[in-house]
Amino acid sequence: MTTRNLTIINFVIVSYFILIWLINFYKIDYFIIGFFIELLTIPFLIAQIVFLILGIKYLMIPPRHYLLIISVLFLTICTIATIGSFF
């Protein structure tokens, strides 16, 4: 796992949850979209926590890349908002 791959994965996870929020906000209701949301949400929730832990681990290593810092920060905010929506 390189920092580049981790950065891309973090941005994909954050983009997925932003896309879900936008679909819910604009009340887009198609069967195929709902099917993919139901199919992918739990794996993305698990991946969100796993890659947040990996991102924090990679931030401990001295050569820190700015995009990695930004992606981990966005993933942290997204995780707080996602888990906070359950309560």
Secondary structure, DSSP 8 states (H G I E B T S, - for coil): --HHHHHHHHHHHHHHHHHHHHHHHTT---HHHHHHHHHHHHHHHHHHHHHHHHHHHHHTSSS--HHHHHHHHHHHHHHHHHHHTT-
